[in-house]
């Protein structure tokens, strides 16, 4: 029997990538919640696994050669799990190349740009004092729109992003499916809209997104919110 993977997680788009993958691949896992608003990501034990103080991270007791291995960075984790299981990572070199380029597109483009859009459109204006920066809002809103137009063109000729369903879809969908918070529209992106729904109804996707969903957007007192904001946005090291 496969030993469970230890998953260090919080219900965010980057965290969902890994719960979706683990559910799709049928891998057992033990859940360890890393409350990023409470500062768990700066704990000494977690930093031994994820020195960049970001979740998700995993520890696989059945790593290469049967020895444990720890991995941080969601893209690296997806690649590892795809290689480990032989699932959702293409059947040949050309398929792997197609998957990897779209995975890198998410890691270097969609994730950072959508994350900044969320920050300047949602979080910064709600801080005390409010920070409303039209230039930053327009910059990231527009860049996310451009990226989603690129995705729409790709999906016009592909059911899934890189051909067959793959870790590229698992990486990209969690960020795109919260498009409303990025002040985007799907009216001019019918192929993205179709793909979003195709992904949403997959049982493993639904199950992955539901992991610890009660922790997301939970009610916080003003003091708790101020502490969480400080942990998320004011750390310098």
C-alpha positions as CSV (number, residue, x, y, z in Angstrom):
1,X,0.0,0.0,0.0
2,X,1.3,3.5,-0.9
3,X,2.3,5.5,2.2
4,X,0.3,8.8,2.4
5,X,2.0,11.9,1.2
6,X,2.2,14.7,3.8
7,X,0.6,17.8,2.3
8,X,1.2,21.3,3.8
9,X,-1.7,23.4,2.5
10,X,-4.1,26.3,2.8
11,X,-7.2,26.7,0.5
12,X,-5.8,29.1,-2.1
13,X,-5.3,28.6,-5.9
14,X,-1.8,27.3,-5.4
15,X,-3.0,24.9,-2.7
16,X,-5.8,23.7,-4.9
17,X,-3.4,22.7,-7.6
18,X,-2.0,20.0,-5.4
19,X,-5.2,18.7,-3.7
20,X,-6.7,18.4,-7.2
21,X,-3.7,16.5,-8.5
22,X,-3.7,14.2,-5.5
23,X,-7.4,13.5,-5.9
24,X,-7.1,12.9,-9.7
25,X,-4.1,10.6,-9.2
26,X,-5.7,8.6,-6.4
27,X,-2.8,9.3,-4.0
28,X,-3.5,9.1,-0.3
29,X,-2.4,12.1,1.7
30,X,-2.3,13.5,5.2
31,X,-3.4,17.1,5.4
32,X,-1.4,19.7,7.4
33,X,-3.0,23.1,7.4
34,X,-0.6,26.1,7.1
35,X,-2.7,29.1,8.2
36,X,-1.0,31.8,6.2
37,X,-3.0,34.5,7.9
38,X,-1.7,33.3,11.3
39,X,1.9,33.1,10.1
40,X,2.3,29.3,10.1
41,X,4.4,29.6,7.0
42,X,7.2,31.2,9.1
43,X,7.4,28.3,11.5
44,X,10.8,26.7,11.9
45,X,9.6,23.2,11.0
46,X,7.8,24.3,7.9
47,X,10.8,26.3,6.7
48,X,12.8,23.2,6.7
49,X,10.5,21.9,4.0
50,X,9.7,25.1,2.3
51,X,12.5,27.6,2.7
52,X,10.7,30.3,0.7
53,X,7.9,30.4,3.4
54,X,5.2,29.6,0.9
55,X,2.8,26.7,0.7
56,X,2.0,24.2,-0.7
57,X,4.7,21.8,0.0
58,X,4.8,18.0,0.3
59,X,6.8,15.3,2.0
60,X,6.6,12.0,0.2
61,X,7.9,9.1,2.4
62,X,8.1,6.9,-0.7
63,X,10.3,9.2,-2.7
64,X,13.0,8.3,-5.2
65,X,14.8,5.1,-4.2
66,X,12.3,4.6,-1.5
67,X,13.7,7.4,0.6
68,X,11.6,10.4,1.8
69,X,11.7,13.6,-0.3
70,X,10.3,17.1,0.5
71,X,9.3,19.4,-2.3
72,X,8.2,23.0,-2.4
73,X,6.8,25.1,-5.3
74,X,3.5,24.0,-6.7
75,X,4.8,23.5,-10.3
76,X,7.6,21.3,-9.1
77,X,5.2,19.3,-7.0
78,X,2.9,18.7,-10.0
79,X,5.8,17.6,-12.1
80,X,7.0,15.2,-9.4
81,X,3.6,13.7,-8.9
82,X,3.1,13.3,-12.7
83,X,6.4,11.5,-13.0
84,X,5.8,9.4,-9.9
85,X,2.4,8.1,-11.1
86,X,2.9,8.3,-14.8
87,X,-0.4,10.1,-15.0
88,X,-1.5,13.4,-16.6
89,X,2.1,14.2,-17.8
90,X,1.9,13.1,-21.4
91,X,2.9,9.8,-23.1
92,X,5.9,11.0,-25.1
93,X,8.5,13.8,-25.2
94,X,6.4,16.0,-27.4
95,X,3.4,15.8,-25.2
96,X,5.5,16.5,-22.1
97,X,7.0,19.6,-23.9
98,X,3.4,20.9,-24.6
99,X,2.4,20.3,-20.9
100,X,5.5,21.9,-19.5
101,X,5.3,25.1,-21.5
102,X,1.8,25.8,-20.4
103,X,2.7,24.9,-16.8
104,X,5.5,27.4,-17.0
105,X,3.1,29.9,-18.5
106,X,1.0,29.6,-15.4
107,X,3.9,29.8,-13.0
108,X,5.5,32.8,-14.7
109,X,2.4,34.6,-16.0
110,X,-1.1,33.7,-14.8
111,X,-0.3,33.1,-11.1
112,X,1.8,36.2,-10.5
113,X,-0.4,38.5,-12.6
114,X,-3.7,37.3,-11.3
115,X,-2.3,37.4,-7.8
116,X,-1.3,41.0,-8.2
117,X,-4.7,41.8,-9.7
118,X,-6.3,40.4,-6.6
119,X,-4.0,42.3,-4.4
120,X,-4.5,45.7,-5.9
121,X,-8.2,45.3,-6.8
122,X,-9.4,43.6,-3.6
123,X,-6.9,43.6,-0.7
124,X,-5.1,47.0,-1.0
125,X,-8.4,49.1,-1.1
126,X,-9.6,47.3,2.0
127,X,-6.5,47.9,4.1
128,X,-6.3,50.6,6.7
129,X,-5.7,53.2,5.4
130,X,-7.1,52.1,2.0
131,X,-4.6,51.9,-0.9
132,X,-6.3,52.6,-4.2
133,X,-3.8,52.7,-7.0
134,X,-5.4,53.1,-10.4
135,X,-2.2,52.5,-12.3
136,X,-1.5,49.2,-10.6
137,X,-5.1,48.1,-10.9
138,X,-5.2,48.9,-14.6
139,X,-1.8,47.3,-15.3
140,X,-2.6,43.9,-13.7
141,X,-6.3,43.8,-14.8
142,X,-5.2,44.4,-18.4
143,X,-2.4,41.9,-18.3
144,X,-4.7,39.2,-16.9
145,X,-7.1,39.9,-19.7
146,X,-4.3,39.5,-22.2
147,X,-3.3,36.2,-20.7
148,X,-6.8,34.9,-20.7
149,X,-7.2,35.9,-24.4
150,X,-4.1,33.8,-25.1
151,X,-5.7,30.9,-23.3
152,X,-9.0,31.3,-25.2
153,X,-7.1,31.0,-28.5
154,X,-5.5,27.8,-27.3
155,X,-8.7,26.3,-26.1
156,X,-10.4,27.1,-29.4
157,X,-8.6,24.1,-30.9
158,X,-8.0,22.0,-27.8
159,X,-10.5,20.4,-25.4
160,X,-7.9,20.8,-22.7
161,X,-4.9,23.1,-22.6
162,X,-2.1,20.9,-23.8
163,X,-4.2,18.3,-25.6
164,X,-5.3,15.6,-23.2
165,X,-6.2,16.5,-19.6
166,X,-2.9,17.2,-17.7
167,X,-1.2,18.8,-14.8
168,X,-1.2,22.0,-16.9
169,X,-5.0,22.1,-16.5
170,X,-4.7,21.4,-12.8
171,X,-2.2,24.3,-12.5
172,X,-4.2,26.9,-14.5
173,X,-7.8,26.3,-13.6
174,X,-7.6,27.3,-9.9
175,X,-6.5,30.8,-10.8
176,X,-8.8,31.3,-13.8
177,X,-11.9,30.1,-12.1
178,X,-11.8,33.1,-9.7
179,X,-11.8,35.5,-12.7
180,X,-14.5,37.7,-11.3
181,X,-12.2,38.7,-8.4
182,X,-9.7,39.8,-11.1
183,X,-12.4,42.0,-12.7
184,X,-12.4,39.9,-15.9
185,X,-15.2,38.9,-18.3
186,X,-15.8,35.7,-20.1
187,X,-18.2,37.2,-22.6
188,X,-15.4,37.4,-25.2
189,X,-13.7,34.2,-24.1
190,X,-16.2,31.4,-24.9
191,X,-13.6,28.7,-25.0
192,X,-12.2,29.5,-21.6
193,X,-15.8,29.6,-20.3
194,X,-16.4,26.1,-21.7
195,X,-13.2,24.7,-20.3
196,X,-13.9,26.2,-16.8
197,X,-17.2,24.3,-16.7
198,X,-15.7,21.1,-18.0
199,X,-13.1,21.3,-15.2
200,X,-15.6,22.3,-12.5
201,X,-17.7,19.2,-12.9
202,X,-14.8,16.7,-12.6
203,X,-15.3,14.9,-9.3
204,X,-11.7,15.1,-8.3
205,X,-11.5,18.8,-9.1
206,X,-14.6,19.5,-6.9
207,X,-13.2,17.3,-4.1
208,X,-9.8,19.0,-4.3
209,X,-11.3,22.5,-4.1
210,X,-13.5,21.5,-1.1
211,X,-10.5,20.6,1.1
212,X,-10.6,22.9,4.1
213,X,-13.0,25.2,2.2
214,X,-14.5,26.3,5.5
215,X,-11.2,28.1,6.3
216,X,-11.4,30.3,3.2
217,X,-13.1,33.7,3.6
218,X,-14.0,32.9,7.1
219,X,-15.3,35.7,9.3
220,X,-12.5,37.6,11.1
221,X,-12.6,40.3,13.7
222,X,-10.9,43.6,12.8
223,X,-7.9,42.6,15.0
224,X,-7.6,39.2,13.3
225,X,-7.8,40.8,9.8
226,X,-5.2,43.3,10.7
227,X,-2.9,40.5,11.9
228,X,-3.5,38.4,8.8
229,X,-2.8,41.4,6.5
230,X,0.5,42.0,8.3
231,X,1.5,38.4,7.9
232,X,0.5,38.3,4.3
233,X,1.7,41.7,3.0
234,X,4.2,43.3,5.5
235,X,6.8,40.6,5.9
236,X,10.3,41.6,4.7
237,X,12.1,38.3,5.3
